Amino acid sequence: MGRSYFVDEAVEEYLGGLQAAPGSCVTGLLAGQSSPQRDFVVLAVQTPQRESEGRPKASKGVSPLDDIDVEWVTEHAKQVSRMLPGGLCILGLFLVTPPELSKDAQNALKRLIFAMDKYITKGRLWELSEEDVTDRVTLHICSKTKKLVCKTFDVKDPKSSSKPADWKYQAGISSSWPMLTCSVEVDLLIPVTGSSSDNTDKCMKDGLRRWAKQIEAAYCLINGRQALDDSELLSGQKKNLKTSHRQSLPARIFVSDEQSELDERSSALVQVCSSSMRVRGVVHCRAYIHNNKPKARHAAQAIKRDIINTVCSRVEMLLEDLLMNEGSQKGLCSGQQALPRRVFAPIPISGLSVCDYMFPDEGTADVAERLKEMLDCETSEEDIDTSLENNQLFSAVSGPEVTDSHDEHIISEIQDENPQIQKATQYYAGVAVAAAVALLATATSLLYFS
């Protein structure tokens, strides 16, 4: 038996309003939450027109399905995935075609679904668990008959065949999903070796990956209770699945570096460092979890992944901006840069909130415009919440002339713990960076994020 997808009735209304003209097709994304037992679809959004080129036109004698702009569909998926809070993800794709193109629709969807998943997961820094579902859904809709064909593909296996799936509409699926919130103080130092843009990107990802592992291994308290086991998230509380009330549950993250410091020092390496980047500030994180007997550890996993995603997305956006406007090295040596601030806005069709990232020179009008383009929904500026991250998140970038003192300080801090490591100006203990950052950030062995 295939997977079951429980879909919000608002999604049914949205899909029903899409039309494909003769000789054309409409593509779009399906977003929601996946669980081992069932999947929930709470958002559908069509692929926007590509401003620079417009909609590609089919060549004479070639099916319009062959001319779908795969690059633009996958880029849209990446942008939307950045806007989704913890617990929500891109579940799959839909394709609306006239009857004459229905025969080849499944081949087109298979090509798109594998390309999309490969692109949006390329930079993912958290590890998949054994319970993570790797099936992605494809939905073909005939614009004339409104017939639906729902199938899934296992994206871990490029040779996998499609499997039939159930597509069931329900009202208010996510209206009572609990919302987890957490504010996290970040102080992350990343050494950069070499001068090429490719090497800079690699160093940034390596530094973020080490930090992400710390977050994944952290202790999590939800509503004051440790979230480690299979106990129900809402155990001991009265639950009414028909209510529209959404609970807000505070989460706290505790990161211990004691064991990681020992492991890192035992295999410390010395690397030449040409510059460094420091990310410092407070970020607001949010996650939603379904109310079908959710487990505490799944909720903890959702909020941790949101912490990782939002920090990594902002660093990635900053690097993209620097590369676009100034070039790699010139941008990296430009001093302190303000990372975009995270803002939230409600989605009318689901009752959930999505996020966007607002640079210092932008306003709520820019956010509303992006939400319209990326999510195809109207959002008033008054509904955009910009108050959750009042303290700006900064990235301080230093070149070799500034990094010398940082390098010397880091090595001396590590020497206090291990005198066998020789002091070397203009060098970093590369594998021991995580331990050094912890020593700089706090005098205790436990960091507290609230």
Summary of the structure (lengths in Angstrom):
residues: 450
radius of gyration: 23.5
end to end distance: 43.2
largest distance: 75.6
contacts: 1436
relative contact order: 0.14
helix: 35%
strand: 29%
